[in-house]
Amino acid sequence: MSAQQETEYDEQRKFRAPTEEWNGFGDATRAVHPTGRSPRGAVLREFMRWYMRRPGAKLPARPAAGPWSEPSDD
């Protein structure tokens, strides 16, 4: 994906996730991509491309274990 595509914004979508998981996911994605806006959307798009078996798609990089790795109190 080009740098231009990463800075342009797609139509906003709604995604439901428990707040604790969404916030932890944001922390985890920033551990891998520490600069710029939250990379949650970029990581989700990478995962979606991989899941659909698009040519050249790869699983997104995962961070080392961190506070987000702890089980939730659910």
C-alpha positions in Angstrom: 0.0 0.0 0.0 1.4 3.4 -0.9 2.0 6.2 1.7 -0.7 8.2 0.0 -3.3 5.5 0.5 -2.3 5.2 4.2 -3.0 9.0 4.7 -6.3 9.1 2.8 -9.4 8.2 4.8 -12.0 5.7 3.7 -15.6 6.0 4.6 -16.0 5.5 8.3 -17.4 2.1 9.3 -18.8 1.0 12.6 -17.1 -1.8 14.4 -18.4 -3.2 17.7 -15.9 -4.5 20.2 -15.7 -4.4 24.0 -14.1 -1.1 25.1 -11.3 -2.9 27.0 -10.4 -5.0 23.9 -10.6 -2.0 21.5 -8.4 0.1 23.8 -5.9 -2.8 24.3 -5.9 -3.4 20.5 -5.0 0.3 20.0 -2.2 0.1 22.5 -0.9 -3.1 20.8 -1.0 -1.6 17.3 0.9 1.5 18.5 3.6 -0.7 20.0 4.3 -2.0 16.4 3.5 1.4 14.6 4.4 4.1 17.2 4.1 7.2 15.0 1.1 8.9 13.4 -2.6 8.2 14.1 -3.7 5.0 15.7 -2.9 2.2 13.2 -5.9 0.1 14.2 -7.6 0.6 10.9 -4.4 -0.2 8.9 -4.0 -3.4 10.9 -7.6 -4.4 10.4 -7.3 -3.7 6.6 -4.1 -5.9 6.5 -5.9 -8.7 8.3 -9.0 -8.4 6.1 -6.8 -8.7 2.9 -5.0 -11.7 4.3 -8.3 -13.3 5.4 -9.7 -12.9 1.9 -6.5 -14.5 0.5 -5.8 -11.4 -1.7 -2.6 -11.8 -3.7 0.5 -10.8 -1.7 -1.5 -10.2 1.5 0.3 -11.1 4.7 -0.8 -11.3 8.3 -0.1 -8.0 10.1 2.9 -7.9 12.5 2.1 -8.7 16.1 3.7 -6.9 19.0 5.6 -8.6 21.8 3.4 -9.5 24.8 2.4 -6.5 26.8 -0.3 -5.3 29.1 -2.9 -5.9 26.3 -2.0 -9.6 26.5 -3.5 -10.1 30.0 -6.9 -11.8 30.1 -9.8 -9.5 30.6 -12.1 -9.7 33.7 -15.1 -10.8 31.6 
